[in-house]
């Protein structure tokens, strides 16, 4: 069995590895290694004094999840895209209602992780 280059990738699988076929594990390993070489090792700060793997923990976890789902045949990028769209809508409208409930535009936009201009457009205050 090929080993992965991404630190902790095999341990990340945990007990799921026991339920995977050898070919699924090989495919997972192949995808993780590609991610490692094509993405992780090419990050602008990789290898510098300011690089911390923990800063990319969410990115790496999402990549490992995608690699696992592709390897076992359950990956659905369309569903992920739809979730992203829904999360964006929820953030926009949540910021609108928070502002209507008394929160400042600045705070509502910051909390929703959107720009104040985006919030103002949602409130009908944008430039026309």
N, C-alpha and C positions, 0 to 999 in steps of 0.2 A: 504494500500500500504506500502511495506517495504521501509525503508529509506536507503540510501547508506552511507557508512562510509567514502568514499573518499571525502575530503572537496571540495565543489563546484560542485559535479557531477550532481546533479539535476538542478542547475542553468545553468550548461554547456549545457544541452539539450535545454534550452530556448523554443522558439515557436515550435520546433520539437516535443516536448512532446504532444502538442495539436493534432498532426496528428498521434500519435501512439495509438495502442490499449492498453488496460490494460495489456494483456499478454506480449506485446512487452516491455512495461515499466518494468514489473516484470522481464523479461529476462535480460534487460539492467542492472537493479539493482543487480540481481544475479551475473552477470559477473563482474560488478564494485566491488562488495563486495569480490568476489574471488580474483580479482587483488589486492585489498587493503590488504587482509590477506596474500596471497601467494607471493606477490611481494613488494608492497610499504612498508609494515611494517617490511619486512626482509632485507631491504637495509642496508648495513654494517654501514652506518652513521646515520641511523634512531634513533632518541631519544638522539643523542649526541648534544653537543653545536655547532658542525659544520654542522648540518643538516639544510638545507633550502629547503622547498618544491619547491620554484621557480627554484632551480637547476634541478629539474626533470619535469618541466612544459611541455617540449616537449614530454617526455616519457609518462607522464600522459595523455596528449592530444591525443597522438596516441593510447593509450590503450582505452580511452573513445570512440574515433572514431571507433575502431575495435568492441568494445562492442555494440555500436549503430548499426553498419552495420550488425553484426551478429543477433542482436535482430530483425531488420526489414527485414533481408534476402537478403541484397545486398553485403555482404562481399565476397571479392575475393582475397585470399592470393596469388594465382598465379600471378595476375596482380601486386600486390605489389612487389613480388619477381622479376618480369620482370623489373619493374621500378628501382629497386635497381641495377640490372645488367646494365641497360642502363645508369643510373647515374654514375656508376663506369667507364664504357667505356667513357662517356663524360668527366669525370674528367681526366682520363689517357690521352686521346687524346688532350684535351684542354691544359694540361700541356706540352705535346710534342710540339704543335704548338706555345704556348707561349714561350717556350725555343727557338724554331727555329726563332721566331720573335725578339729574343734578351734578353729575361728574363733569369736570371741565373737559373741553375738547382735547386739550393736551394730554391729560391723564387717561382719558378713554382711548385715545389713539395709541398712546404708549402701552397701555395694558393689553390692547388687542394686537399689538405689534404691526400696526399700520401707520401710514403717514397721516399727519393732521389734515393735509390737503385731501387725501382719500376720504377721511371722515367727513370733511366739509362738503365734499361732493355727494356723499350719501345723505347728508342733511339738506341737500338742495341749496347749499351756499357757495358752490363752486362757480368759477368763471363760466359765463355762457358765451 
